[in-house]
Amino acid sequence: MKKNLIEYFINTCSTFPDKTAVVENENKISFKNLYERTVLLGKILLEKKDILNKPVAVYLPKSIHCVTADLGIMFSGNAYLNLDVKSPSQRVSAILNLVEPEFIVTTNAFKKNIEGIYQESKLILIDELDFGQSLDYHKEGEVLFNRLENSSIDTDMSCIINTSGSTGVPKSVALNHRSFIDFIEISKDIFKFSDDEIIGSLSPVIFDIYSYELCMLMAHSSTLVVLPEHLAAFPIKILEVLEKEKVSFIFWVPTIMVNIANMDLLKAIDLSSLKLVWFAGEVFPTKQFNYWYKSLPQTKFANLYGPIEITLDCTYYIIDREFRDDEPLPIGFPYRNTDVLIITEDNKKAEQGEEGELCVRGSSLALGYYNAPEKTAAAFVNNPLNTHYPETIYRTGDVVSMNEKGEIIFKGRKDTLIKHQGYRIELGEIEHIVVNTLKLVRNACCVYDRQSKEIVLIYENDTEVEPNIFRKEILNVLPKYMIPTVYNFLKEMPRNPNGKIDRAFLNHQINS
């Protein structure tokens, strides 16, 4: 049994050395050349410092360089931490201060964005490495692999993925090799992946979707076709790349798929090579899903569900029947070796049809939040249904129920954690930034308008603030996807008897 993802990669590179591993615009790299680059980076990293099971940051856009960095870090026995090159420096700094990575892999072009944030001696400039040098890559690869074999275990970290935090500091979720290996093997059993899959890779490198695409590359010799993020504004261009590269598999957040449906773009493109579509990260409106389902009869569609704290998703639903436009798509059934518990507010197991919080147990759980033991203890708790021995579950905060077919149906969020444009966002983080960091207003409350899919900022202040002022100031601190689009002014917030802002009342007003 494998205990490290790199074992898949080594086997793939020896079996398919000349096959294309990554396509980035007009650039392509074979598995043999990717292996050599990965070995060289892993070797250089360990020459700088003999580290094991430590985080190493990557500050790069999705590219051949980024894939090389992530695999090289894992080959060295450490965990990659991908940073968003579009995020404000303040947010990047907050993540680096929390995780304290041993090094940052970047390029000269992006180095200037993080000057003053991190020590120069900690930078590894990947564009300055001599990938053409004469080196016995087989021997050096064996050295790295033997180190993994002798020193690492399957529950060591593979990567760290950041998610939004309520205090203005993102939470960094530590994921391990064993959980990914489990997901890879189960997914292959269910979906019968071949050795010739071509992936249309659209998600940013900070998404867990991208981490699974790396797994596909390593475990199934899949070719990863990088779809530049700027193309998200031009869906037809994305579809043209899928057609040109004969993409067979995509794993996307529904937002872009909804836009494609609304623009009726599928009729203009030949996607006969597209055999499997996974979607996750937010609710896919059934009306727009039905457009895809009817337009691509040769394609299998699967709705996956799972927060970042679960590797990678804990439930799946292969759409095998027709749904009305007003009927929600199920999130389906638990993955093998993952148990989904629906727990009521009084910590009882929910009956069929009864709503409760979706909780998860099993080897798919993340290790916890890196350098945040209190946050880990609050979310990864003991199973209240098991009083016989300690057993950890993760409380997702999502409210679900089970229908008469045994399918799990998503109902909504229990707290202020939302999924917007595929990103998991803690609304409290936006409030904290607006009130405590930027001091723009006296009080603020963020609510998610589920119908229009907009973040609404309701604020209490003596005078009204122009929306463009909010947008400009918040954009200096938070990424674009976290910026509210609607701003409502109140001279006084509604409050509960305990003096707290009545969030439930405001949420009802927005969504009623």
N, C-alpha and C positions, 0 to 999 in steps of 0.2 A: 504493500500500500504506500502510495506517495505521501510524503510529509512536507513537501515544499513545492510551490507552483513552478519553480525553475526546472524541476524534473520533467515536467511536460515540455517545456521550451527546449531543453537539451535533446529530447527524443525527436521533436518536430524538426529541429534544425539538422539533425543527422539523417532523417528520413526524406526531407524535402528541401535540401540545401539551395536549390536554384529557383524555388518557387517564390513569387513576390509576397513579401510580408506586409509592407505598408506602401500605400500610394498617397502621395501628397502633391496635389496639383500635377505638374509634369514630372515630378521626382518619384522614383521607385527604389525600393531596397529589397534585396533577396534575404531569405532567412539566414543564409551563410554570412552575408555581410552584416546583418543585424546582430547575429551571434558574436561576431568579432568585435563590433563596437561595444556591445554589452559587456563582454569579457574585459575589454580595455578599461572601460569606465569603472567596473567593479574593482579591478586591480589597482587603479590609481586612487580610488577612494580609500581602500584599505592601506595603501602605502602612506596616505596622509594621517590615518589614525586607525588602529586596530579596534574596530567597534563591531558589536553584534546586537541585533534586536533593538536598534536605536532609530529614531526618525531622521530622515534626510529630506530636506525640502527641495522641490522642483519649481522654479519660477520660469515657466515656458508656456507658450501657446501649444495647442495640439499640433503635433508635427512628428517627423521622424526623430528629431532630437529628443522630444518629450518621451516617446516610446522607448528610445534607447536609455534615457535616464532612469525611467521607472523600472525597467528590467534589470539594468545594471545595479541599481540600489538593492533590488531583491536578490540578485546573484551574489552580492557581497554579504548577504545575511541580514539585511536591514530593511526598514520600511519606508516607502516613499510617501511624501506629503505634498500633493500637488496644490499650488497656489494659483489664484485667479489673477492673471496679469492685467485684467481690466478693473480690478477692485482698487478703491482708494488706498493710498499708502498707510493711512491710519488703521484700516482693517487688516492689511497684511502684517503690519507691525504688531497688532493685538494677537494675531495667530502665532507669530514667531515668538513673542514674549511668553505665550502660554506653553507652547510645545517645546521650545528651545532645541530646534534641530541641530545636529552635529555639523552639517554643511548645507549649502544651498547651491543647487545646480542651475545655472542660467547661461545667458550669452552676453556678449558685450553690448548688444542692442538693448537688452532689458536690464542690464546691470545698473544703469543710471536711475531706474525707477525705485531701486531699493537702497541707494546710497544713503548712508546715515542711519539706516534701519538695522543693518547687520554688519558684522566685522568683515573687512576685506579678506582676511586670512581664511574665512569660512567659505568663500566662494569657489566653486569649481566651474570654470568657463568651458562649456562643452564645445563651443565653436573654435576653441584654441587647441583641442586635443588632436593629435596626429593619428587619424584613423587609417592612414595609409602606411604606417610604419611596419617594418618587418618584425614579426613577433610569432612565436610558436603558440598560436591561439588554442590549439588542442591541449597543450601542456598547461597553459595558464588557466584554461577552463576547468581542467581536472583539479587544479589546486583549489580553485574557488568551490567546486562541487564537493571535494573531500572535506573542506571546512564546513560546508553546510551539513554534510552527512554526519560529521563527528560532533558538531557543536549546536545545531539547531534542532528544534522540535516542532511538531505540526501546529501547536498553538502559539508559536511566535508570531509577531505582527507581520503582516504583508504590506499593509498601507494604513494611512490615517486620512480620514475624510472629514472635512469641516462642515458643520451645520450651524444654523443660527442659534444664538443664546439670548436669554431674556435680560441679562444684565449688561448688554453691549459687548460682551466678549463671546466670540463663537465657541461652540463646543466641538471638540476634536474626537471623533469616534475611531477607536483602534480596532481594526479588523485583522483576523488571523488566517493563516494558510489553510488550516483544516476546514474552516467554514466555506471558503471558496472551493476547495477540492470537492467537498460534499455537494455543493450546488452544481458544479461542473458535471459530476458523474450522474446526478439525478436528472439534470436537464437533458443530458445526452440520451438517457434511457427514455425520457418522455418524448423528446422532439426529434430524435434520430438524426443528429447533425452528421454531415459528411465531412470528408477531408478537403472539400473544395468550396466551402462557404466564402462568400464575398460580403463583407459587412459595410453598410453605409453608415459611417460613424459621425453622428451629428452632435451628440451631447458634449458639453465642456469637460475638460479633464478633471474638474473638481466633483463630477458626478460619479456615483457608484456604477452607473450604466457603463461609463468608459472603462472602469476597472474590470467589469465583466467582459467587455470587448477585448481587453488585453488577455483575459483568460481564454477566450475563443481563439485568439492568435496563437497562444502558447499550446493549448490542449488539442485544438482541432486543425491546426495549420491554416486557420482562416486568414484571408487577406483583408487588412483593415484599410478602407478607403476613407481618408480624412475629408470630411465635408466642412469647409471653412465656415466659422460661425457667422461671418458677415452675410453669408448666403441665406440665413434665416429670414432676412427681409425680402428675399427673392425666391419664393418656394419653387417656381418653375425651373430655376437654375439648379436647385437641388435635385429635382426629378430628372432633369437632363443628365446629371452626373450618374444617377442610379441607372438610367437607361444605357449610357455609354459604357459604364464599367460592369454592366450585367450583375448588379447587386442582387444577392439571394436572401439576405437577412438584414432587417433593421430592428433596432430596439430604441424607440423614441418616446419622448414625452408628448402627450396628445395635442398640446397647443399648436404646433406646426401642422399636425394632421388635420386639425379643425380648420385652419386657414386654407389648406389645400382643398378641403371639401367645400368650403364656402365660395372658393374661387373656381370650382369645377375644373380643376387642372388635370385630373387623371385621364380624361378623354383624349388629351393631346400627347400623351406619353405612352410608350410601350414598356410596361413593367412585367412582361411575361416571365422574366427570370426571377422575380421576387416571389420566393416560396414561403417565407415565414415572416410575420410581423409581430413583434412584442411591443406592448405599450404599458407604461407605468408612470407613477409620479403625481398623477392627478386624475380626476374623473374625466373620462372621455364621453362627451354628450352623445347619446345613442343615435340621434338624428345624423350627426356628422360621421359617426362610426359606420352607420348603415350605408352611407355613400361609398366608403372604402370597401366594405364587405361585398356590395353588389357590383362595384367596378372591377374588382380583382377576384373573380370566382376561383382562380387557381391557387390563391394564397390562403395559408392558414393564419388565423389571428388568435393571439392570446393576451388576455388582460392579466398583468402581474401586479402584486401588491406587496409592499414591505418598506418600512422606514430604513434609514441608513444604519440604524442599530441592529438590523437583521441582515445577514449576508445571503443572498443579495435581495431576495424577496422570499416571503414565507408562504404565499398562496398564489395560485395560478388558475386561470379559467380559459380553456380553449373554446372559442365561440363555435358551437356546433348546431345552433338553431337560430331562427330569426327572432328579433326583438322589435317591439313597437318603438317608435321614436320617443315616446314618453316613458319607456320602461328602462330602469337602470340596469347596466351590465353587472353581473355578479363579479366579485373578486375571487370567487371560486372555492378551491379546496386547498388544504395544507400540502406543502411539499413533503415528500417522504423524509422521515427522520426529523420533522419539525411538527410540533404540536401547537395548535391554535386554541386558546381558551377564550371563551366569551364570559366575562365576569361581571356580575351586576354590582350596583353601588354598595350593597351589603355583603360583598365578597362571596357570593354564591354563584354556582354555575348557572348560566342563563338557560331557560327552556327554549325549545324551538319557537321562533317568532318573537321571542323576548329580546329587547335591546340590552346591550352590555358593552363593556370596554374590551377591545381585542387585545389579548395578551399572548405572548409567545414564549415557549420553552424549547430547548433543544440545542444542538451543536451549531445552529445558524446564528446564535446570539453573538454580538460583538463582545470584545473583551471589556469594554467600558469607555468612559471619557478620559482621554489622556490628561494627566496632571489635574484631574478634577474629581477627587474621591467623593465629595459630598453630592455632586450632581449624579455621579454613578450610583451612589447608594439610594438616591431618590427615585431613579428610573428602573434600575435593575434590582428587583426586590424578591423576597421569598414568596413562593407560590402559596397563596392563602388556602388553596384547595388541597394542599399536601401538608399535613401536620406531623408526618412521620420522620422526615429528615430534611435537611436544608436543600432547597431546590430553587435556583434562580429563574425568574421570568422577567420579560421586559414588558412594561405597560406602555402601549403605544399612544394612549389618549384618543384613539379612534373609536367611534361608536358604530357597532355593527349588529346584525341579527342573522339568523339562519332561516332560509325559506323551506318550504315543504319538500324541495328537491335535495336538501342538504347543502345548498350553495350559500356561501357567506355573502351578504349584501352590505355594502358600505353605506352608513347613514350620515356621518359627519364628524366634526371634531369635538372633542370634549373640552378643550381649553383654547388657548390663543395660538396654538401651533397650526399653521396652514401650509398648504402646498399651492404655490402660485407659479405658473409658467415652468413647472417641473422642479422648482427650488423649494426646499423646506424652509420656512421662515417663521421665526418667533416674533409675533407682533410686538411683544414687550421690548424687544431690542430696538425697534424703530421708535417706540415711545421714549425709551431711555435716552436715545441719542438726541431726540428733539428737545426734551425737557432738561436733562441733566448735562449733556455734553455741549450741545449748541445753545441751550438756554433761549430758544426762540419764543417759547410761550410758557405760561404758568403750569398748565396741566395738559395732558394729551392722552387720547385713547384711540387705538387702531382697531378697526373692524373690517372684516372681509365681506364684500358684497358678492355672494355666491352666484347671483344671476348674471351680473356683468363681469364677474371675475376681476374686480378692482379692489385695491387696498384703499380704504377710506380713513383719513386722519380727522378725528373730531378733537378740537382743542378749545381750552378755556383760557381766555386772556382779556385784558382790559380793552384792547383794540384789535381789529381784524388785521390779519397778515396776508399779504398778497401771495397767491399760490406759487408764483415764479420764485419768490424769495425762499419759500420752503424747499422747492425742488433744487435750487442752486446750492443751498447750504447743505442739504442732506446728501446730495450727490458727491460732495467732497469727503463724505465719511462712509457712505454705504453704496453698494453696487446698484446699478440701474434697476434691476429686477425687484429691489426692496423699496423703491421710491413710491409713496402713495400718489394716486392720480386724482383723488377727490379730497377736498379740504373743507370741513364744515366748522364754522365759528360759533361758539357759545360763550356767553358771559359767565355762565355758571353750569358746571357739569351736574347731571343727575347723580345722586349718591344713595347708597344703601344705608340702612339704619346704623351700620358700624362705621360710616363715614367714608367708605371706599367708593370709587367711581362705579356706578351701576352699569357694568359692561353688558350684562344680559339685556337690560332695557335698550341700550344703544344698538346692540346687535339685532334685537327684534325690530327696532325702527328701520334699520337699513335693509333688513331681509324680509320684511313683511309685505 
